[in-house]
Structure formats: C-alpha cells, structure tokens
C-alpha cells in the first residue's frame, strides 16, 4: 500500500500536444506552482519560492515559472490560474442583528468564502449599532478589514436592524466594499443607503429561522475579492496590478475548499473528507461531511450546520503563531524554540532536533485545530432523560484526511503519523468526547494538488476530477499509537 507521505498526481512525461496550465498559490510565506497537463489530468512539475512581499509578489511567481520551464519549456507560455492569501489574505468584518444568530451565520459564511474574520459586530436589541465600536472596527483596526459582510433578518421579517446597520456602516466612514446578505425584502433600501459604496447584494444567508444558505454570499464575496481586494493590496505594481488581477481566481482558502468539495464527490461513500493545512500563521481545517438528519438538531449551535465547513485558528501556526501554539498546548519546554521561529518566519529545520521541535508544534496545532472544528459529543440530562448533545462537526466516520503545510510536505519519512498522533484513531477522541476521525485513510498533499483542483474546477472539470482521484490513489491507512 502506498505511504501516507507519497506524492499524488506527478507524471513528468506527456504528449507534446497536451494542454498545459500553470496553477499558482501565492501564499503568505511561500508561492507554490504546479504545471498541470489538463489533457491527462496530472501534475507534470512543481516548484515553490518564498513569497516576495517586500518587492512584488510576481517576482516569486517568476522564479517558480523558471523552474517549471526547466522541466517543460512550454510552461513559459501556458495559461496561468492563481489564488492568493498574500498580504494577510481576505479580512472580513461581519455586521449582523444578533451575535448568536445572524452575525454567527455571517461569520460561518465568511470563513467558508476563504476569509479571515477580523471582527463580528452585532446590532443588538436596541436597533442601533454602537457607532464608536463599529467605527473602531472599520477604521482603526490594524490591519483593517478588506470588506464588510452585512447580514440580518429573515426574508419578510423585521428590516429595521439591517437598515440601521447599513446606516452605521456609512456613518462610520467606511469606504470599502460591502456584501449585503440579509433580509431580501430590505435589499433595495439597503442598496440606496450604501449609495456610492461598492457593494454586491446576495441572497439572504438566513432566509428563515434554522436555515443557513451560504452559497450566494460566498459567490458575492469571491466577486468582491477579485474586483476590489486583489488590486487594492499593492501586492504587485506590474502593469499597475492588472497582471496579478488577471491571474487570480479567488482567495486561496476558498479555492482549496472547492478542491475539498470535489475530492469528497470523487471519494463517494467514504464518509466525508477533512483537510488540515498547518501554516505559518494559521491552521485551517476544511471538512465536507454528510449530515445526519437524526442528530442535526442536537447540537448546541444556534445556526444550522452545513455539510461544508471551514475554520481558521489564528493562534495556531508554525512560525508567526508558534509561541501562542505552545502556550495554548501547555508545551512550556518549547517556548524558547517557538519564540525563535516566530522571530524568523523563514526558519527552516536542518537537524533532527529541529525537525522534532517542528513536529511537536505541528502536532499541537493540528490536534487543537481539529478538536475546535469537530467539537464534542456529550451526554446531558434533559426533560426526557439522558440525551446526546453535539457541537461542531462530527468527524468520527470521515474516511479520508488530507494534510498539508511545509512541515508535512517537506518533513521526514513518517511525519504524517507523528503529527496526527492523538488526533486520528479510534481512541483519540474518547478523552473529552471529541468527535475526531476514527479510522480514515490519510494522504499528504505534497504537490498542493487540492489548490490546483479548486482552480481547475471551472476551467477543466474533468482534469480537476482526475487530479482529485490521484490524491485518493495516494491515500493509505495510517497507524498511530494513542
């Protein structure tokens, strides 16, 4: 059986008349590029280079392209599809009626759209958004949000709070883009209030109580990201930023989630897919699972769960967030090593001792992030007796776990088993009732295939599906002791 650390989809040979596409992820730390033969659905070559934020992000892309062209000269003229999380990615401020309902729904939608939620502001019961708080969030937060997601009210319900929120966004002096995803009956009036502010009106994310529909808002956020955010970050001055805008198709987490969705479709009856990306600043968890209709109403969450979920843990990471990771995990013995990594984000492990520390930090980040995503299953006493109450996303029957991040893609043999120890396995979740994957197959996305799958989903869906299947073929049973 293939190793869990094996590459997926790489095939250096191909017919001269095959169509090639360069798929690029411009990350906060590294820029990764894959040359994909879409005729056969395989990766021909892969390259990476530190992201060149200090100069122009396209400098790092150019370095990757030179390396790809060394393997296949036609890469120099191939079409380019890119995603980006450079420059802080997509920062979203969510404004809604009540923090526990519409604001929470907006937060979930923002995360599933590839954004990092930097603030959630609730209108509250008075019908007015506290002006100073909102002004602080929108004008004085560092770094500032890239867009505002405005939610509130069910379709046909009370529109007062949504209108008040729109008025306060304008009064706060916000000049950036807004996505409106609240009460559809008030959409036209909200649009009038926003006036010349760049804004997109999407379907309500909570059209009725207990229902969450993120698709329309997710598409609108992607549109705003491409139209207003990428060009406004100053990531590239080449051709006044138009070259970069022409390349980018979406925020990296949004594109990767699309890849996970397609992988789950190809996986069929495996029970769902979880993808864990251990980055320098955050640890992201994406899941696509089949919801159990019998237990869907048992959770503590006030907003209905969805099959597709993404969580971002900003205090868990390998470099910028290394110190907070070891603090939260109680690994005080690693504080000095973590501080050194936070001070030098480009740090690369050279010795076995260096790798041991990196793996310990990654194990902590992965375990905490997946637990926060999965939540717990606990027995409580209710009016009818003992009942099982769940929070988070139940991952116990998930059949495939994909892991990514430099520590996993460039680690020593067997790194996946060591990093996932205590997070994957039948015994892992019993201490505390955590709903963790019990017996999945595991694969390391060594060639960043999921980003390419997401980028190709619309451009070349057949090739995207073949790439997704290559990850399935590389998956293996993972034996971890607990």
C-alpha positions in Angstrom: 0.0 0.0 0.0 1.4 3.5 -0.8 2.9 5.5 2.0 0.8 8.2 3.6 3.6 10.6 2.7 3.6 9.8 -1.0 3.1 12.4 -3.7 0.0 12.4 -5.8 -0.6 13.1 -9.4 3.0 13.8 -10.6 3.8 12.5 -14.0 6.8 14.1 -15.8 6.0 12.6 -19.2 3.4 13.7 -21.6 2.5 14.1 -25.2 3.7 17.3 -26.9 0.2 18.3 -27.9 -1.3 18.1 -24.4 -2.7 21.3 -22.9 -0.8 22.7 -20.0 -1.9 25.1 -17.3 0.1 26.6 -14.5 -1.7 26.6 -11.2 -0.3 29.0 -8.6 -1.0 29.7 -4.9 0.6 32.9 -3.8 0.7 32.3 -0.1 1.7 34.5 2.8 5.0 32.6 3.2 5.6 30.6 0.0 4.4 30.8 -3.6 3.7 27.3 -4.9 3.2 26.5 -8.6 2.2 23.3 -10.4 2.3 22.6 -14.1 -0.8 20.6 -14.9 -1.4 18.5 -18.0 -5.2 19.0 -18.2 -5.4 16.5 -21.1 -4.3 13.7 -18.9 -5.2 15.3 -15.5 -1.8 15.1 -13.9 1.0 17.3 -12.4 4.0 17.5 -14.7 6.2 19.6 -12.5 6.0 21.6 -9.2 8.0 24.5 -7.8 8.0 26.8 -4.8 9.7 30.0 -3.8 9.4 32.4 -0.8 6.6 34.9 -1.5 8.2 38.2 -2.4 6.0 40.6 -0.5 8.9 43.1 0.0 9.3 43.6 -3.7 6.5 42.3 -6.0 4.6 39.0 -5.4 5.1 38.3 -9.1 8.8 38.1 -8.6 8.3 34.9 -6.6 5.9 33.6 -9.3 8.6 34.3 -11.9 11.1 32.2 -10.0 8.6 29.3 -9.9 7.9 29.7 -13.6 11.6 29.5 -14.5 11.9 26.2 -12.5 8.8 24.8 -14.2 10.1 25.8 -17.6 13.3 24.0 -16.9 11.2 20.8 -16.7 8.9 21.7 -19.6 9.7 24.7 -21.8 6.0 25.1 -22.8 5.3 26.2 -19.2 6.6 29.6 -20.2 3.6 30.2 -22.4 1.0 28.2 -20.6 -2.2 29.7 -19.2 -2.0 30.8 -15.6 -4.7 30.3 -12.9 -3.8 31.6 -9.4 -5.2 32.0 -6.0 -3.8 34.2 -3.2 -3.6 34.6 0.5 -0.7 37.0 0.4 -0.8 40.3 2.2 -3.0 39.0 5.0 -5.4 37.2 2.7 -9.1 38.3 2.8 -10.0 40.1 6.0 -13.8 40.3 6.7 -15.8 42.3 9.2 -19.2 40.7 9.8 -22.1 43.0 10.9 -25.4 41.4 11.9 -28.5 41.7 14.0 -27.7 39.3 16.9 -24.3 37.9 17.7 -25.8 34.4 18.3 -27.8 34.2 15.1 -27.2 36.3 12.0 -23.8 37.5 13.0 -22.7 34.0 13.7 -24.2 32.9 10.4 -22.2 35.6 8.7 -19.1 34.5 10.4 -19.5 31.0 9.1 -20.2 32.2 5.6 -17.1 34.5 5.7 -14.9 31.6 6.7 -16.3 29.3 4.0 -15.6 32.0 1.5 -11.9 32.0 2.2 -11.9 35.0 4.5 -10.4 35.6 7.9 -13.0 37.1 10.2 -11.3 40.0 12.0 -14.4 41.3 13.8 -18.1 40.5 14.5 -20.3 43.4 15.4 -24.0 42.8 16.4 -26.7 45.4 16.2 -28.4 44.1 19.3 -31.9 44.6 20.7 -31.9 48.4 20.5 -32.0 48.5 16.8 -28.8 50.6 16.6 -25.2 49.6 16.1 -22.9 51.2 18.7 -21.2 53.8 16.5 -17.8 54.0 18.2 -17.4 50.2 18.3 -18.2 49.9 14.6 -16.0 52.9 13.7 -13.1 51.4 15.6 -13.5 48.1 13.8 -13.8 49.6 10.3 -11.4 52.5 10.5 -8.9 51.9 13.3 -8.4 48.1 13.4 -4.9 47.1 12.3 -4.8 45.5 9.8 -8.1 46.9 8.5 -10.8 44.7 7.1 -10.9 44.3 3.3 -14.7 44.1 3.1 -17.9 44.2 5.3 -20.4 41.4 5.2 -23.8 42.8 6.2 -26.3 40.3 7.5 -29.6 40.4 9.4 -33.2 39.4 9.4 -35.1 36.6 7.8 -36.8 37.1 4.4 -40.0 39.0 5.0 -39.2 39.7 8.6 -38.1 42.9 10.5 -35.8 45.1 8.5 -35.2 47.8 11.0 -31.9 46.5 12.3 -30.4 45.7 8.9 -31.2 49.2 7.7 -29.7 50.7 10.9 -26.6 48.6 10.4 -26.2 49.9 6.8 -26.6 53.5 8.0 -24.0 53.0 10.7 -21.5 51.4 8.3 -21.8 54.6 6.1 -21.7 56.9 9.2 -18.5 55.1 10.4 -16.7 56.4 7.3 -16.3 53.0 5.7 -15.2 53.4 2.0 -14.5 49.8 1.1 -16.7 47.1 -0.5 -19.8 45.7 1.2 -21.6 42.4 0.6 -25.3 42.5 1.6 -26.7 39.1 2.6 -29.6 39.9 4.9 -33.4 40.3 4.6 -34.1 40.2 0.9 -37.2 42.5 1.4 -34.9 45.3 2.5 -32.2 44.8 0.0 -33.2 47.6 -2.3 -33.4 50.1 0.6 -30.0 48.9 1.9 -28.5 49.5 -1.5 -29.9 53.0 -1.5 -28.4 53.7 1.9 -25.0 52.4 0.8 -25.1 54.7 -2.2 -21.8 55.0 -4.0 -20.0 52.5 -1.7 -19.0 49.5 -3.9 -21.4 46.7 -2.9 -23.0 43.5 -4.0 -26.4 42.2 -3.0 -26.6 38.5 -2.4 -29.2 36.0 -1.2 -30.0 36.1 2.5 -27.7 33.8 4.4 -30.6 33.1 6.9 -33.7 33.2 4.8 -35.7 31.6 7.7 -35.1 30.5 11.2 -32.9 27.5 11.4 -31.7 27.6 7.8 -28.3 28.6 6.6 -27.7 29.2 2.9 -24.1 30.5 2.3 -23.8 29.9 -1.5 -25.0 33.3 -2.7 -22.9 35.2 -0.2 -19.9 33.1 -0.9 -20.1 33.8 -4.6 -20.5 37.5 -3.9 -17.5 37.6 -1.6 -15.4 36.0 -4.3 -16.6 38.6 -6.8 -15.7 41.4 -4.4 -12.3 39.8 -3.6 -11.4 39.7 -7.3 -12.8 43.1 -8.3 -11.7 45.2 -5.3 -9.4 43.5 -2.9 -6.6 41.9 -5.0 -5.9 45.1 -6.8 -6.1 47.2 -3.7 -3.4 45.5 -1.6 -0.5 46.8 -3.6 0.9 43.2 -3.9 2.1 43.9 -7.5 2.9 47.1 -9.4 3.5 45.3 -12.6 1.2 46.8 -15.3 -0.4 48.7 -12.4 -1.6 45.4 -10.8 -3.6 44.3 -13.8 -1.3 41.3 -14.5 -1.9 39.9 -11.0 -5.7 40.6 -11.2 -5.9 38.7 -14.4 -4.2 35.7 -12.9 -6.1 35.4 -9.6 -9.3 33.4 -9.5 -10.1 33.6 -5.8 -8.8 33.6 -2.2 -6.7 30.5 -1.5 -8.9 29.1 1.2 -12.0 29.4 -0.9 -10.2 27.7 -3.8 -8.9 24.9 -1.6 -12.4 24.4 -0.1 -13.7 23.9 -3.7 -11.0 21.3 -4.2 -12.0 19.5 -1.0 -15.6 19.6 -2.2 -14.6 18.0 -5.5 -12.4 15.4 -3.7 -15.4 14.5 -1.5 -17.5 13.9 -4.6 -14.9 11.6 -6.0 -14.5 9.8 -2.7 -18.1 8.7 -2.9 -19.2 6.7 0.2 -16.0 7.2 2.2 -18.0 9.2 4.7 -16.5 12.6 4.1 -13.2 14.4 3.8 -11.2 16.5 6.2 -8.3 18.7 5.0 -5.9 20.2 7.6 -3.4 22.9 6.4 -0.8 23.7 9.0 0.5 27.2 8.0 3.0 29.6 9.4 0.3 32.0 10.9 -2.9 29.9 11.0 -4.1 26.3 10.9 -7.1 25.8 8.6 -9.5 22.9 8.7 -11.9 22.2 5.9 -14.5 19.5 6.0 -17.1 18.1 3.7 -19.3 15.6 5.5 -22.7 14.0 5.2 -25.0 15.4 7.9 -27.1 13.0 9.9 -30.7 14.3 9.8 -31.5 12.5 13.1 -28.8 14.3 15.1 -28.6 17.6 13.2 -30.9 19.2 15.8 -29.0 18.1 18.8 -26.1 20.5 18.6 -25.6 23.5 20.8 -25.0 25.7 17.8 -27.8 28.2 17.2 -27.2 28.3 13.5 -27.9 25.2 11.5 -24.8 23.1 10.5 -23.8 22.8 6.8 -22.1 19.9 5.0 -19.2 22.2 4.1 -17.3 23.9 6.9 -14.1 25.8 7.3 -12.4 27.0 10.5 -9.4 29.2 10.8 -7.3 29.1 14.0 -5.3 32.3 14.1 -3.4 31.4 17.3 -2.1 28.1 15.9 0.7 28.0 13.4 4.3 27.0 12.8 6.1 30.4 12.7 4.2 33.7 13.4 1.9 31.8 15.8 4.4 29.3 17.1 4.6 30.9 20.6 0.8 31.0 21.1 0.6 27.4 19.9 2.9 26.1 22.5 1.3 28.3 25.2 -2.2 27.0 24.4 -1.0 23.4 24.2 0.9 23.7 27.5 4.3 23.0 25.9 6.3 25.4 28.0 9.5 23.5 27.4 9.3 24.6 23.7 8.7 28.3 24.4 12.3 29.3 23.5 12.3 27.3 20.3 8.9 28.7 19.4 9.9 32.3 20.0 12.9 31.8 17.7 10.6 30.6 14.9 8.2 33.5 15.4 11.1 35.9 15.2 12.3 34.3 12.0 9.3 33.1 9.9 11.6 31.8 7.1 13.3 29.5 9.5 14.0 26.0 8.1 14.8 22.9 10.2 18.2 21.5 9.5 18.9 18.9 12.2 16.8 16.0 13.6 16.4 18.1 16.8 14.9 21.0 14.7 12.5 18.6 13.0 11.5 17.2 16.3 10.5 20.6 17.5 8.7 21.5 14.3 6.7 18.2 14.5 5.8 18.8 18.2 4.4 22.3 17.3 2.6 20.9 14.3 1.1 18.1 16.4 -0.2 20.6 18.9 -1.6 22.9 16.2 -3.2 20.1 14.3 -4.7 18.5 17.4 -6.2 21.7 18.8 -7.5 22.9 15.4 -9.2 19.7 14.5 -10.8 19.5 18.0 -12.1 23.0 17.7 -13.5 22.1 14.3 -15.0 18.8 15.4 -16.5 19.7 18.7 -17.7 17.2 21.3 -20.4 14.6 21.9 -21.6 14.6 25.5 -24.4 13.0 27.4 -26.7 15.5 29.3 -29.9 15.2 31.3 -32.9 16.7 29.6 -36.7 16.7 30.2 -36.9 13.3 28.6 -33.9 11.8 30.3 -30.4 11.3 29.1 -29.7 12.6 25.6 -26.6 13.0 23.5 -25.8 16.7 22.7 -23.2 17.6 20.0 -21.4 20.7 19.0 -19.1 21.3 16.0 -18.8 18.9 13.0 -18.9 15.2 13.7 -15.8 13.8 12.0 -15.8 10.3 13.5 -16.9 8.5 10.3 -14.8 10.6 7.9 -13.0 8.2 5.6 -10.2 10.5 4.2 -7.9 13.0 5.9 -5.7 15.2 3.8 -2.8 17.1 5.5 -0.7 19.9 4.0 1.7 22.6 5.1 5.5 22.8 4.8 6.1 20.7 7.9 4.2 17.8 6.3 5.2 18.3 2.6 8.9 18.6 3.4 9.1 16.6 6.6 10.9 13.3 7.3 9.5 9.9 6.5 6.5 9.1 8.6 5.8 12.7 9.6 2.1 12.4 9.0 1.7 9.6 11.5 3.7 11.5 14.1 1.8 14.8 13.6 -1.6 13.2 13.6 -0.9 11.1 16.7 -3.7 11.7 19.2 -5.9 13.3 16.6 -6.7 10.3 14.3 -7.6 6.9 15.6 -10.4 5.1 17.5 -9.1 6.1 20.9 -8.2 9.7 20.1 -11.5 11.4 20.9 -12.6 9.4 23.9 -10.9 11.6 26.4 -13.4 14.5 26.4 -15.9 13.2 23.9 -14.1 14.8 20.9 -15.7 13.8 17.5 -12.4 13.0 15.8 -11.7 10.8 12.8 -11.6 7.2 14.0 -10.3 5.2 11.1 -9.6 7.3 8.0 -7.1 6.9 5.2 -4.5 9.6 5.1 -2.6 11.4 2.4 -0.1 14.3 2.4 -0.9 16.8 -0.3 2.8 17.0 -1.2 2.3 18.8 -4.5 -0.5 21.1 -3.4 -3.0 19.2 -5.6 -6.1 20.5 -3.9 -5.4 24.1 -4.8 -4.9 23.0 -8.4 -8.2 21.0 -8.2 -10.0 24.1 -7.0 -8.5 26.3 -9.7 -9.4 23.9 -12.4 -12.9 23.1 -11.2 -14.5 25.5 -13.7 -11.7 25.8 -16.3 -11.2 22.0 -16.8 -13.5 20.0 -14.5 -12.6 16.6 -16.0 -8.9 17.3 -15.3 -9.8 18.6 -11.8 -11.6 15.3 -11.0 -8.6 13.2 -12.3 -6.3 15.2 -10.0 -8.6 14.7 -7.1 -8.7 10.9 -7.8 -4.9 10.9 -7.8 -5.0 12.0 -4.1 -7.4 9.1 -3.4 -5.0 6.7 -5.0 -2.1 8.0 -2.9 -4.1 7.7 0.4 -3.1 5.0 2.9 -4.2 3.6 6.2 -2.4 5.4 9.0 -1.3 3.5 12.1 -0.9 5.8 15.0 -0.5 4.9 18.6 -2.6 6.7 21.2 
